[in-house]
Amino acid sequence: MKYISIPHRTAYTAMEIAESAHVSGKDMAKTVIVDLDGKLAMAVLPATKHVSLERLRRSVGVRHVGIAEEGEFRFGFPDCEVGAMPPFGNLFNMDVFVDPQLAEDEQIAFNAGNHEEVVRMAYKDFERVVHPKTVAM
């Protein structure tokens, strides 16, 4: 599996990170921690999009979906800065749901666990490692 690490100036929003790292916003994957019927999961979508909780709820087939509060997950990622979790839910015992737009990309970029570095890799490699479910969101 090939990947590259791209350092950038400190940035916090997905679009700021994409700009700072010189990555297209549609290729920059942001990770949103969601609560699906009481179970935490990762919704991974392009920086250019907002997660539609209703569309995600219907796609996944749950009754309740909401954005998780920081206090619900911050201790589940001990080696990551809050808000900079990479989309490797499999490492954190979390399901990963990916927006179809990212699944069509040849390469994606995402936070490397901090606010100063992103990782860029082939989507096929990400898919092989993480086994995300592609759902509308």
Secondary structure, DSSP 8 states (H G I E B T S, - for coil): --EEEEE-S---SHHHHHHHHT--TTTEEEEEEEEETTEEEEEEEETT----HHHHHHHHT-S-EEE--HHHHGGG-TTS-TT---S-GGGGT-EEEE-HHHHT-SEEEEE-SSSSEEEEEEHHHHHHHH--EE---
